């Protein structure tokens, strides 16, 4: 089995999401180590070492809990704890702990809007530098502390923001996948209804006719049975096209099949066609689906004694009209009366067209679909105006 080039490339590429997800913990550990190293490097008491290690671990834990999972959790509490852990240990450790302010500054950048976060984080870094300069009486130490806190804040912000973007993208991907599945289910349901409705109705009618003829006219029954087998094979082919996602229909075949089904139901049929030989496949398929559903409704839900349908193309618009004298029930319910007609409305409107139904005072029912052959917006609006006139 051959694997497509993009799939092979994706398989050989490191998991970027995993790398990004590991960024915040690695950054927090590095900044915690950077904050505690000055204390550990000094020969102080074990109390100072323990305070530095526990404070750095607590700062890293608070940062990971609040900001490292793609979303900010309880920012007010997290920032308050970070401020305490960044400044209280300075009472014992002094300037050696000034780099820990990077955690507080990084949390501000992740939790607060940029217009407020940037100056606030800058003040935190400057405060760390002032504490360091005061404790060592050295301007260079102060500048170094500002730089260390600033770099730490930027590292924490960068990894946290990347994790947040990846989480949002993953959520969008799941939503797109969910919508695609829902759309495919809708497509499958619509195609099963639209493609098989007429075929199954025709098979039912032929079966009833064969049942009536089998005793008195066995020769005629045999002919009808042969046609029934042809219809059943066609229905099977329709099922395969639905399963394969290939949904192109032949308008010529549908016109012949519709006339045959109406005749089998004892309905007089009149067919008219003009100028439809060069219709685009998507337009012909949409009109064929409308014809199927319209004729299926005539057979199933009306008492029509005659039915006339016409297909034509005029002024850049393809037209399909179905008229019968059996209005009543679902056949006269309008475009939204059943799932079949709702499916047809979706099909036609997706191509910029319109579908309308009306019932006349003389008991006739009329279904009219218009689909623009081109993409001219003027033609689309003109079609809608003619339908609603």
C-alpha positions in Angstrom: 0.0 0.0 0.0 1.5 3.3 -1.1 1.6 6.2 1.4 1.1 9.7 0.1 4.1 12.0 0.3 2.5 14.4 2.8 1.6 11.5 5.1 5.2 10.2 4.9 6.6 13.7 5.6 4.2 14.1 8.6 5.1 10.7 9.9 8.9 11.5 9.8 8.5 14.9 11.4 8.8 15.4 15.2 5.6 15.9 17.1 5.5 19.7 17.2 2.6 19.7 19.6 4.5 17.6 22.1 7.5 19.8 21.8 5.4 22.9 22.5 3.6 21.2 25.4 6.9 20.5 27.0 8.1 24.1 26.6 6.4 25.6 29.7 7.7 23.0 32.2 11.2 23.2 30.8 11.1 27.0 30.9 9.7 27.1 34.4 12.4 24.7 35.6 15.2 26.8 33.9 13.9 30.0 35.4 13.6 28.4 38.8 17.2 27.2 38.6 18.3 30.6 37.4 16.6 32.3 40.4 18.0 29.9 43.0 21.6 29.5 41.7 22.9 32.8 43.1 21.7 31.7 46.6 23.2 28.2 46.2 26.5 29.6 44.9 26.9 31.7 48.1 28.2 30.0 51.1 25.2 30.6 53.3 23.3 28.6 55.8 21.2 25.6 54.9 18.1 27.7 55.8 18.8 30.0 52.9 19.4 27.1 50.5 16.1 25.5 51.6 14.3 28.7 51.3 15.6 29.3 47.8 14.9 25.8 46.6 11.4 25.7 48.1 10.6 29.2 46.8 11.8 28.5 43.3 9.9 25.2 43.2 6.7 26.9 44.5 7.1 29.7 41.9 7.5 27.1 39.1 4.5 25.1 40.4 2.2 28.1 40.5 3.2 29.2 37.0 2.6 25.7 35.6 -0.7 25.4 37.4 -2.0 28.7 36.3 -0.5 29.5 32.9 1.0 26.4 31.2 -2.1 24.5 30.0 -3.2 26.7 27.1 -5.6 28.8 29.3 -5.2 31.1 32.3 -6.7 29.6 35.5 -7.5 31.9 38.5 -5.1 34.7 37.4 -5.7 36.9 40.4 -4.8 34.2 42.9 -1.8 33.1 40.8 -0.4 36.6 40.5 -0.9 37.3 44.2 1.0 34.1 45.2 3.8 34.9 42.7 4.2 38.4 44.1 4.5 37.1 47.6 7.0 34.3 46.6 9.0 36.8 44.6 9.3 39.5 47.2 9.0 38.0 50.7 12.1 35.8 50.4 14.1 39.0 49.7 13.8 39.8 53.5 16.1 36.8 54.1 18.0 36.4 50.8 18.3 40.0 49.7 19.6 40.8 46.2 20.4 37.2 45.5 16.7 36.5 45.0 16.0 39.4 42.6 15.8 37.2 39.5 12.7 35.5 40.9 10.7 38.5 39.9 10.8 37.1 36.3 8.0 34.7 37.4 5.7 37.5 38.5 6.5 39.6 35.3 5.9 36.6 33.1 2.6 35.9 34.8 1.5 39.5 34.2 2.3 39.2 30.5 0.2 36.0 30.3 -2.8 37.1 32.4 -3.2 40.8 31.7 -4.0 42.7 28.5 -0.8 43.8 26.7 -1.6 47.5 27.3 -1.4 47.0 31.0 0.9 44.0 31.2 3.9 45.5 29.5 4.4 48.5 31.8 3.5 46.4 34.9 6.0 43.7 33.9 8.6 46.4 33.2 8.1 47.9 36.7 8.5 44.4 38.3 11.8 43.9 36.4 13.0 47.4 37.4 12.1 46.7 41.0 14.2 43.6 40.9 17.1 45.6 39.6 16.7 48.3 42.3 16.7 45.6 45.0 19.8 44.1 43.6 21.6 47.5 43.2 20.7 48.5 46.7 21.9 45.3 48.2 25.2 45.3 46.4 25.7 49.0 45.9 26.5 48.3 42.3 24.7 49.7 39.2 26.0 46.8 37.1 24.4 44.3 39.5 21.1 46.2 39.2 21.2 46.2 35.4 22.1 42.5 35.4 19.1 41.8 37.7 16.8 43.7 35.4 18.1 41.8 32.4 17.8 38.5 34.1 14.2 39.1 35.3 13.2 40.4 31.8 14.7 37.4 30.0 13.0 35.1 32.4 9.6 36.9 31.9 10.0 36.7 28.1 10.9 33.0 28.2 7.9 32.2 30.4 5.6 34.3 28.3 6.8 32.9 25.0 6.4 29.2 26.0 3.0 29.9 27.7 1.7 31.9 24.7 2.8 29.1 22.3 1.1 26.5 24.4 -2.1 28.6 24.4 -2.0 29.0 20.6 -1.5 25.3 20.2 -4.4 24.6 22.5 -6.7 27.0 20.6 -5.7 25.5 17.3 -6.3 22.0 18.6 -9.8 23.1 19.8 -10.5 24.6 16.3 -9.3 21.4 14.7 -11.7 19.4 16.8 -14.5 21.8 16.0 -13.8 21.6 12.3 -13.6 17.8 12.5 -17.0 17.8 14.3 -18.5 20.0 11.7 -17.1 17.9 8.8 -18.6 14.8 10.3 -21.9 16.4 10.8 -21.9 17.8 7.3 -21.0 14.3 5.9 -23.8 12.7 7.8 -26.2 15.4 6.5 -24.9 14.8 3.0 -25.3 11.0 3.3 -28.8 11.3 4.7 -29.8 13.8 2.0 -28.4 11.7 -0.8 -30.0 8.5 0.4 -33.4 10.2 0.5 -33.0 12.1 -2.8 -31.4 9.3 -4.8 -33.4 6.3 -3.6 -36.8 7.8 -3.1 -37.9 7.6 -6.7 -36.2 4.2 -7.3 -37.9 2.6 -4.3 -41.3 4.1 -5.3 -40.9 2.8 -8.8 -40.0 -0.7 -7.5 -43.1 -0.7 -5.3 -45.4 0.4 -8.1 -43.9 -2.3 -10.5 -44.3 -4.9 -7.8 -47.9 -4.1 -7.3 -48.5 -4.1 -11.1 -46.8 -7.5 -11.4 -49.0 -8.8 -8.6 -52.1 -7.8 -10.5 -50.9 -9.2 -13.8 -49.3 -12.5 -12.8 -52.6 -14.5 -13.0 -54.5 -13.0 -15.9 -51.6 -11.7 -18.1 -48.4 -13.7 -17.3 -46.6 -12.5 -20.4 -47.1 -8.8 -19.5 -46.2 -9.6 -15.9 -42.9 -11.1 -17.1 -42.1 -7.9 -19.0 -42.9 -5.8 -16.0 -40.8 -8.0 -13.8 -37.9 -7.5 -16.1 -38.3 -3.8 -15.8 -38.5 -4.2 -12.0 -35.2 -6.0 -12.0 -33.7 -3.2 -14.0 -35.0 -0.6 -11.5 -33.6 -2.6 -8.6 -30.2 -2.8 -10.2 -30.3 1.0 -10.7 -31.2 1.5 -7.1 -28.2 -0.7 -6.1 -26.0 1.5 -8.3 -27.5 4.6 -6.6 -26.5 3.1 -3.2 -23.0 2.6 -4.4 -22.7 6.2 -5.6 -23.9 7.5 -2.2 -21.4 5.3 -0.4 -18.6 6.4 -2.6 -19.6 10.1 -2.4 -20.0 10.4 -6.1 -23.3 12.1 -6.7 -23.4 13.2 -10.3 -26.7 12.4 -11.9 -27.8 12.3 -15.6 -30.6 14.7 -16.3 -31.5 12.7 -19.4 -31.8 9.4 -17.5 -33.8 11.1 -14.7 -36.3 12.5 -17.3 -36.8 9.1 -18.8 -37.1 7.4 -15.4 -39.5 10.0 -14.1 -41.8 9.5 -17.1 -41.6 5.7 -16.7 -42.6 5.9 -13.0 -45.5 8.2 -13.6 -46.8 6.0 -16.4 -46.5 3.0 -14.2 -48.6 4.8 -11.6 -51.3 5.5 -14.2 -50.5 9.2 -14.5 -50.5 10.9 -17.9 -47.1 12.4 -18.6 -46.0 15.4 -20.6 -42.3 16.1 -21.0 -40.7 19.1 -22.6 -36.9 19.8 -22.9 -35.0 22.6 -24.6 -31.4 23.9 -24.5 -30.2 21.7 -21.7 -27.5 19.7 -23.5 -24.6 21.8 -22.3 -25.6 22.3 -18.6 -22.7 22.1 -16.1 -22.6 18.8 -14.2 -23.4 20.4 -10.9 -26.5 22.2 -12.3 -27.7 19.1 -14.1 -27.3 17.0 -10.9 -29.2 19.5 -8.9 -32.1 19.6 -11.4 -32.1 15.8 -11.6 -32.4 15.6 -7.8 -35.3 18.1 -7.8 -37.0 16.1 -10.6 -36.6 12.9 -8.6 -38.0 14.3 -5.4 -40.8 16.1 -7.2 -42.0 13.1 -9.1 -41.6 10.9 -6.0 -44.0 13.3 -4.1 -46.5 13.2 -7.0 -46.5 9.4 -6.9 -46.6 9.0 -3.1 -48.6 12.0 -1.8 -51.0 13.1 -4.6 -53.9 11.9 -6.6 -52.7 13.4 -9.8 -54.3 12.1 -13.1 -51.7 14.1 -15.1 -48.3 15.5 -14.6 -46.2 17.7 -16.8 -42.6 18.6 -16.3 -40.2 20.7 -18.4 -36.5 21.4 -18.3 -35.1 24.4 -20.2 -32.3 27.0 -20.2 -33.0 30.7 -20.9 -31.0 33.9 -20.3 -28.3 32.1 -18.4 -30.7 30.2 -16.1 -31.7 26.6 -16.0 -35.3 26.0 -15.2 -37.2 22.9 -14.0 -41.0 23.0 -13.7 -43.3 20.2 -12.4 -47.0 20.7 -12.6 -49.8 18.2 -11.6 -53.5 18.2 -10.8 -53.2 16.3 -7.5 -52.4 19.0 -5.0 -53.0 18.0 -1.4 -51.1 16.4 1.4 -47.3 16.8 1.3 -47.2 17.6 -2.4 -48.7 21.0 -1.7 -46.9 21.8 1.5 -44.3 24.2 0.2 -40.5 24.0 0.3 -40.2 23.5 4.0 -42.9 20.9 4.5 -40.7 17.8 4.4 -37.1 16.7 4.6 -37.0 15.9 0.9 -37.9 19.4 -0.2 -35.7 21.0 2.5 -32.8 19.0 1.0 -33.7 20.3 -2.4 -33.7 23.9 -1.2 -30.2 23.3 0.2 -29.0 21.9 -3.1 -30.4 24.6 -5.2 -29.4 27.5 -2.9 -25.9 26.2 -2.7 -25.6 26.9 -6.5 -27.1 30.4 -6.1 -30.6 29.3 -7.3 -34.1 29.2 -5.8 -36.9 26.7 -5.4 -40.6 27.6 -5.0 -43.9 25.7 -4.8 -47.4 26.9 -5.1 -50.9 25.5 -5.2 -53.4 26.9 -7.7 -57.2 27.4 -7.0 -58.0 24.7 -9.6 -56.1 22.0 -7.5 -52.9 22.1 -9.4 -49.5 22.0 -7.8 -46.5 23.7 -9.3 -42.8 23.2 -8.3 -40.3 25.6 -10.0 -36.5 25.5 -9.6 -34.1 28.0 -11.2 -30.3 27.6 -11.1 -28.0 30.2 -12.7 -25.6 28.5 -15.2 -23.0 31.3 -14.6 -21.8 33.2 -11.6 -23.3 36.6 -12.5 -24.9 38.1 -9.4 -27.3 40.1 -11.6 -28.7 36.9 -13.0 -29.0 35.4 -9.5 -31.1 38.4 -8.3 -33.1 38.4 -11.5 -33.9 34.7 -11.0 -35.1 35.3 -7.4 -37.2 38.2 -8.5 -38.9 36.1 -11.2 -39.7 33.3 -8.8 -41.2 35.6 -6.1 -43.2 37.7 -8.6 
